[in-house]
Amino acid sequence: MSASEPAFDIVAVRKQFPALEEGAAHFDGPGGSQTPQAVADAVAATMTSALANRGQLTPAERRADETVVNARQAMADLLGTTGQGIVFGRSMTQLTYDFSRTLAKTWRPGDEVIVTRLDHDANVRPWVQAAEAAGATLKWLGFDPETSELDDIAPLLTDRTRLVAVTAASNLLGTRPDTQKIADQAHAVGALVYVDGVHLTAHAPVDARYADFYVCSPYKFFGPHLGVLTAAPELLETLKPDKLLPSTDVVPERFEFGTLPYELLAGTTAAVEFIASLGGSGSTRRERLINSLQLVETHEDALRDDLEARLAAIPGITLYGHAANRTPTLLFTLEGHEPSAIADHLAKAGVNAPAGSFYAYEPARQLGLGAAGAVRAGLAPYNDQSDVDRLVAAVSALTGPRGTN
């Protein structure tokens, strides 16, 4: 790092997270990050303010409207898109089910849908079920178990391909497929592309404009529990979801059912602002977000490389996922120890690294891990070297005289 480049101040970052005062080393970020004080304050302030249905007549109405507009623009800045194309939902899973049913209305027998063996099931099962209901043909894109790299999609694409669903990063293995290339190939045959960005958005700058639909979850990047979808407003205008008769037909509101959770939207805006404050410079929030996430990526990757090398040196360890481009997420097993027992041992040592398949049903099955899965250690911006040291020491203790079976 040159003297002109900003530093990532891990000490200052950690001070923003009250949960870290409990003392645990958190490697459970892929399941949901810890929350900075600023986000909690934004949620609380909104809930204790006067609110009403959105409008312009009263301060309560205007506050509700401003909260929604601000959250749309914050997410647009994070994803490189437009606020008019931001849709909020209960979760990424709920949004994907909603959009799968809406898109499937246009599918006919003989049309084709492509899903991958690498994805979280939330970007698999909704499309499998929608294709079956429409009589469309389902195609599977596999991956190499040794490298965890996706296979070439080109042989699966035809002029009948209607949709490709693919992950921007595997929540199990960390693999980051070349989704830009996949999107270009899919678009060349007239297909739409639906990208699961839940795991990636927390770890790297994103420009989601290459995807027709990009979904993510703020609780993975310091925010509240809800889901976000971004798409071009012009594309959303062509889609007709099932909805209540008196509800608005305006985009993006036509895809949001019932009153939005204003307090969670305020927390989402605060989470985006927090990311933008992590050391990145720039004259716009978008620029600060990109530069801050580049600092985050450098910090996390350095910790991952150290952790991976040290875990690999422990006798009996098997590490899964060796893609060239990855998030800071490691999956491992230890010979002679059930993954759940490893996670229990780590928890007792104050290290939160859970075990399982984490709804990544297809990749876990392809890797032969079964229902037990493996232990997942996912790094977040608030992790530091001491966390890595604690995890390595705790796993190493299982291979000593008291840890052998």
C-alpha positions in Angstrom: 0.0 0.0 0.0 1.4 3.4 -1.0 1.4 6.4 1.4 -1.3 8.0 -0.7 -3.7 5.1 -0.3 -6.1 5.1 2.7 -5.7 2.4 5.3 -8.4 0.1 6.6 -8.6 0.9 10.3 -9.7 -2.4 11.8 -9.5 -1.1 15.4 -11.9 1.8 14.6 -14.2 -0.6 12.7 -14.4 -3.1 15.5 -15.4 -0.3 18.0 -18.6 0.2 15.9 -20.0 -3.2 16.7 -21.4 -3.7 20.3 -21.8 -7.4 19.7 -18.0 -7.8 19.7 -17.9 -6.8 23.3 -19.2 -10.2 24.2 -15.8 -11.5 23.2 -16.5 -14.1 20.5 -14.6 -14.4 17.3 -17.3 -14.2 14.7 -16.8 -16.4 11.5 -20.6 -16.6 11.0 -20.9 -13.6 8.8 -22.1 -15.5 5.7 -25.2 -16.4 7.7 -25.7 -12.8 8.8 -23.3 -10.1 9.9 -23.1 -8.3 13.2 -24.7 -4.9 13.4 -23.0 -1.6 13.9 -24.4 0.9 16.5 -25.3 3.4 13.7 -27.7 0.9 12.1 -29.4 0.0 15.4 -29.8 3.7 16.2 -31.4 4.4 12.8 -33.9 1.5 13.3 -34.8 2.7 16.8 -35.1 6.4 15.8 -37.5 5.5 13.0 -39.6 3.3 15.2 -40.0 6.1 17.9 -40.8 8.8 15.3 -44.2 9.6 14.1 -45.0 7.5 11.0 -48.0 6.9 8.7 -48.7 5.6 5.3 -46.6 7.3 2.7 -47.9 10.7 1.6 -47.2 14.5 1.7 -49.9 15.9 3.9 -48.4 15.4 7.4 -44.9 15.2 8.9 -45.6 11.5 9.6 -46.6 10.8 6.0 -43.6 12.7 4.6 -41.2 10.9 7.0 -42.4 7.5 5.8 -42.1 8.6 2.1 -38.6 10.0 2.7 -37.5 6.8 4.4 -38.5 4.7 1.4 -37.0 7.0 -1.1 -33.7 7.3 0.8 -33.4 3.5 1.1 -34.0 3.0 -2.6 -31.3 5.5 -3.5 -28.9 4.0 -0.9 -29.3 0.5 -2.4 -29.0 1.9 -5.9 -25.7 3.6 -4.9 -24.4 0.3 -3.5 -25.4 -1.7 -6.5 -24.7 0.8 -9.2 -28.3 0.9 -10.4 -31.3 3.3 -10.1 -33.6 3.9 -7.2 -36.6 3.5 -9.5 -35.6 -0.2 -10.0 -35.2 -1.1 -6.3 -37.8 -3.6 -4.9 -37.9 -4.4 -1.2 -39.2 -7.7 0.1 -39.3 -9.9 3.2 -36.2 -11.8 2.1 -34.3 -12.7 -1.0 -36.1 -16.1 -1.0 -39.5 -14.4 -0.9 -38.5 -12.0 -3.8 -37.2 -14.9 -5.9 -40.4 -16.9 -5.4 -42.5 -13.8 -6.3 -40.5 -13.1 -9.5 -40.3 -16.8 -10.5 -44.1 -17.0 -10.5 -44.4 -13.7 -12.4 -41.8 -14.6 -15.0 -43.2 -18.1 -15.4 -46.5 -16.7 -16.7 -44.8 -16.1 -20.0 -43.1 -19.6 -20.3 -44.5 -22.3 -22.5 -43.7 -26.0 -22.9 -40.4 -26.3 -24.7 -39.0 -23.2 -23.1 -35.8 -23.7 -21.1 -34.6 -22.6 -17.7 -31.0 -23.0 -16.5 -30.0 -23.3 -12.8 -26.7 -24.3 -11.3 -25.4 -26.9 -8.9 -23.4 -24.2 -7.2 -26.2 -22.0 -5.9 -28.0 -21.6 -2.6 -31.4 -23.3 -2.9 -33.2 -20.0 -2.8 -31.9 -19.4 -6.4 -32.7 -23.0 -7.4 -35.9 -24.4 -6.1 -38.2 -21.4 -7.0 -37.1 -21.8 -10.6 -37.3 -25.6 -10.6 -40.9 -25.4 -9.3 -41.9 -22.5 -11.6 -40.5 -24.4 -14.7 -42.4 -27.6 -13.7 -45.6 -25.6 -13.3 -45.2 -24.0 -16.7 -44.1 -27.2 -18.5 -40.7 -25.7 -19.3 -37.5 -27.7 -19.6 -35.0 -27.5 -16.7 -31.3 -27.7 -17.4 -28.5 -28.0 -14.8 -25.1 -26.3 -15.0 -22.6 -28.2 -12.9 -19.2 -27.4 -11.4 -15.9 -29.0 -10.9 -15.7 -30.5 -7.3 -12.0 -30.0 -7.2 -11.8 -26.4 -8.2 -15.4 -25.4 -7.4 -15.4 -23.5 -10.8 -18.7 -23.6 -12.8 -18.8 -25.5 -16.0 -19.1 -23.8 -19.4 -22.7 -22.7 -19.9 -22.5 -22.3 -23.7 -23.5 -26.0 -24.5 -26.8 -25.5 -22.5 -27.9 -22.2 -24.1 -30.4 -22.3 -27.0 -32.9 -19.9 -28.6 -35.5 -21.5 -26.2 -33.5 -20.4 -23.1 -35.8 -18.0 -21.2 -33.8 -17.6 -17.9 -30.5 -18.3 -16.4 -30.3 -18.3 -12.6 -26.7 -18.1 -11.2 -24.9 -17.0 -8.0 -22.5 -14.1 -7.9 -20.7 -16.0 -5.1 -21.3 -19.3 -3.5 -22.3 -19.0 0.1 -20.8 -22.5 0.8 -17.5 -22.4 -1.1 -16.9 -18.7 -1.9 -16.6 -19.3 -5.6 -17.2 -16.1 -7.7 -18.3 -17.2 -11.2 -17.7 -14.9 -14.1 -21.4 -13.7 -14.1 -20.7 -10.9 -16.5 -19.6 -13.5 -19.1 -22.5 -15.7 -18.3 -24.9 -12.8 -18.7 -23.4 -11.8 -22.0 -23.8 -15.4 -23.3 -27.4 -15.6 -22.1 -28.3 -12.3 -23.5 -26.9 -13.4 -26.9 -29.7 -16.0 -27.1 -32.4 -13.6 -25.7 -32.5 -15.1 -22.1 -32.9 -13.1 -18.9 -30.4 -13.5 -16.1 -31.2 -13.6 -12.4 -28.2 -13.2 -10.1 -28.1 -14.1 -6.4 -25.7 -11.5 -5.0 -26.5 -12.3 -1.3 -23.0 -13.6 -0.5 -21.0 -11.3 -2.8 -22.4 -7.9 -1.9 -20.9 -7.9 1.5 -17.3 -8.4 0.2 -16.7 -6.6 -3.0 -17.8 -3.6 -5.1 -20.8 -4.5 -7.2 -22.1 -3.1 -10.5 -25.3 -5.0 -11.0 -26.3 -3.5 -14.3 -25.1 -6.5 -16.3 -27.9 -8.6 -14.7 -31.5 -8.4 -15.5 -32.3 -9.1 -11.9 -29.8 -8.9 -9.0 -30.9 -9.8 -5.4 -29.2 -9.3 -2.1 -29.9 -9.2 1.6 -28.9 -6.2 3.8 -28.5 -8.4 6.9 -25.4 -9.9 5.3 -23.8 -6.4 5.1 -24.6 -4.9 8.5 -28.3 -4.1 7.9 -31.7 -5.4 9.0 -33.4 -8.6 7.8 -35.1 -8.0 4.5 -34.4 -8.6 0.8 -33.6 -6.3 -2.1 -34.0 -6.8 -5.8 -32.7 -4.4 -8.5 -33.7 -4.4 -12.2 -34.1 -1.8 -14.9 -37.4 0.0 -14.4 -38.2 -0.6 -18.1 -38.0 -4.3 -17.6 -40.1 -4.1 -14.4 -42.8 -2.3 -16.4 -43.2 -5.3 -18.6 -44.0 -7.7 -15.7 -47.4 -8.1 -14.2 -47.3 -9.7 -10.7 -50.4 -10.9 -8.9 -51.5 -8.2 -6.5 -54.4 -6.6 -4.8 -56.8 -4.7 -7.1 -56.6 -1.3 -5.3 -52.8 -1.4 -4.8 -50.7 0.8 -7.0 -49.5 -0.3 -10.4 -46.5 2.0 -10.3 -43.0 0.5 -10.6 -41.3 -0.5 -8.3 -44.2 -0.4 -5.8 -46.3 -2.9 -7.8 -44.0 -5.6 -6.6 -44.1 -4.7 -2.9 -47.1 -6.1 -1.1 -48.5 -4.4 2.0 -46.9 -1.6 4.0 -43.1 -1.5 3.9 -41.1 -1.9 7.1 -39.9 1.7 7.4 -37.6 1.0 10.4 -35.8 -1.7 8.4 -35.4 0.6 5.4 -33.9 3.3 7.6 -31.5 0.6 8.9 -30.6 -0.3 5.4 -29.8 3.2 4.5 -27.6 3.4 7.6 -25.9 0.2 6.7 -25.0 1.6 3.2 -23.7 4.8 4.9 -21.6 2.7 7.2 -20.0 0.8 4.4 -19.3 4.1 2.6 -17.5 5.3 5.8 -15.0 2.5 5.9 -12.1 4.6 4.6 -12.9 5.0 0.9 -12.6 8.5 -0.6 -14.8 10.0 -3.3 -17.0 12.9 -4.1 -20.2 10.8 -4.3 -21.5 8.0 -2.0 -21.2 5.6 -4.9 -17.5 6.4 -5.2 -17.0 6.1 -1.4 -18.7 2.7 -1.5 -16.6 1.3 -4.3 -13.4 2.5 -2.6 -14.4 1.3 0.8 -15.3 -2.1 -0.4 -12.0 -2.4 -2.2 -10.3 -1.8 1.2 -12.6 -4.4 2.7 -11.7 -6.9 0.0 -8.0 -6.4 0.5 -8.3 -6.7 4.3 -10.5 -9.8 4.2 -8.5 -11.6 1.5 -5.3 -11.1 3.5 -6.9 -12.8 6.5 -8.3 -15.5 4.4 -5.0 -16.4 2.8 -3.4 -16.6 6.2 -6.2 -18.7 7.7 -6.3 -21.0 4.7 -2.6 -21.7 4.8 -2.6 -22.4 8.5 -5.6 -24.6 8.4 -4.2 -26.6 5.5 -1.1 -27.4 7.6 -3.3 -29.1 10.3 -3.2 -32.9 9.9 -6.5 -34.4 8.7 -8.0 -31.1 7.4 -9.8 -31.1 4.1 -10.4 -27.7 2.6 -13.1 -27.4 -0.1 -13.3 -24.8 -2.8 -10.2 -23.6 -4.7 -11.6 -21.2 -7.3 -9.2 -18.6 -8.5 -11.7 -15.8 -7.6 -13.4 -16.3 -4.2 -14.9 -14.5 -1.3 -13.2 -14.8 2.2 -15.1 -18.0 3.0 -13.6 -21.3 3.8 -15.2 -24.7 4.1 -13.5 -27.6 5.9 -13.7 -30.9 7.6 -11.4 -32.7 10.0 -10.8 -36.4 9.8 -12.3 -38.2 12.8 -14.6 -35.4 13.8 -18.2 -34.8 12.9 -18.7 -31.2 11.6 -21.3 -30.5 14.3 -18.8 -31.6 16.9 -16.1 -29.3 15.5 -18.6 -26.4 15.6 -19.5 -27.3 19.2 -15.8 -27.4 20.2 -15.2 -24.0 18.5 -18.2 -22.4 20.2 -16.9 -23.5 23.6 -13.6 -21.8 22.7 -15.5 -18.6 21.9 -15.2 -19.1 18.1 -18.4 -18.9 16.1 -18.0 -21.0 13.0 -21.1 -23.1 12.3 -21.4 -26.4 10.5 -23.9 -27.6 7.9 -24.8 -27.2 4.3 -26.4 -23.7 4.8 -29.2 -24.2 2.3 -26.6 -24.9 -0.4 -28.2 -28.2 -1.0 -26.9 -28.9 -4.5 -23.2 -28.0 -4.0 -23.1 -29.9 -0.7 -24.6 -33.0 -2.4 -22.2 -32.7 -5.3 -19.3 -32.6 -2.9 -20.5 -35.7 -1.1 -20.9 -33.8 2.2 -24.4 -35.0 2.9 -26.7 -33.5 5.5 -23.8 -33.0 8.0 -22.1 -30.6 5.6 -18.8 -29.1 6.8 -17.6 -26.2 9.0 -17.8 -22.8 7.4 -15.5 -20.0 8.4 -16.5 -16.7 6.8 -14.6 -13.5 7.3 -16.2 -10.1 7.7 -14.7 -6.6 7.8 -14.7 -6.6 11.6 -12.5 -9.8 11.8 -8.9 -9.3 12.8 -5.7 -11.3 13.1 -6.6 -12.3 16.7 -9.8 -14.0 15.4 -7.8 -16.0 12.9 -5.3 -17.0 15.6 -8.1 -18.2 17.9 -9.8 -20.3 15.2 -6.5 -22.0 14.2 -5.6 -22.7 17.8 -9.1 -24.1 18.5 -9.0 -26.4 15.5 -5.4 -27.5 16.2 -6.4 -28.5 19.7 -8.7 -31.2 18.2 -5.7 -33.0 16.7 -3.7 -33.1 20.0 -3.7 -36.0 22.5 -7.0 -35.0 24.0 -8.6 -34.3 20.6 -7.9 -37.6 18.9 -10.6 -40.2 18.7 
